[in-house]
Amino acid sequence: MNVNDLIIFNFEEVRRRSIDVWKSIPQQMLNWKPDKDALTCAEMIRHLLEAEFLYHQILIGRGSKALSNLSNPFSDKEFVTVDNELTFAQPYRESFLKYIKTISISDIENIEIDRSDVGYVRTLGDMLLRIAYHESVHTGQLLDYMRTMRIDRPKIWD
């Protein structure tokens, strides 16, 4: 397994577990949130799918400036169901994974992604790990939401 395959495997495993969590939230509970300042379950799922698209653009453009004139396909889309969200996001997901396959080891170590607008500049490899971690953290938050709602949580630790 080469480095690219390992990175893709990590993204696929994170997403597989996220989907298990997302699909375990009853449709009638997708608008639940623990307090007025929190995201709803649906908003968090949308946030993750949209963030992957936005992060991909940042990686391609090597920094946050890539977002300045970007047309965001998620911005005016209404959340309907988890399956609908996944279907909509699938082409963007495939494009992101295809991009990862083109990255060389030298790129992973040497390309810098400038996010100084939010306080950091990191290597491409570091950013790829951050993207997967971002989804993992929010998936953990959704598991906590489910515990608070007193609904069954899927066993994602296989």
Secondary structure by P-SEA (a helix, b strand, c coil): ccaaaaaaaaaaaaaaaaaaaaaaccccccccccccccccaaaaaaaaaaaaaaaaaaaaaccccccccccccccccccccaaaaaaaaaaaaaaaaaaaaaccccccccbbbbcccccccccaaaaaaaaaaaaaaaaaaaaaaaaaaccccccccc
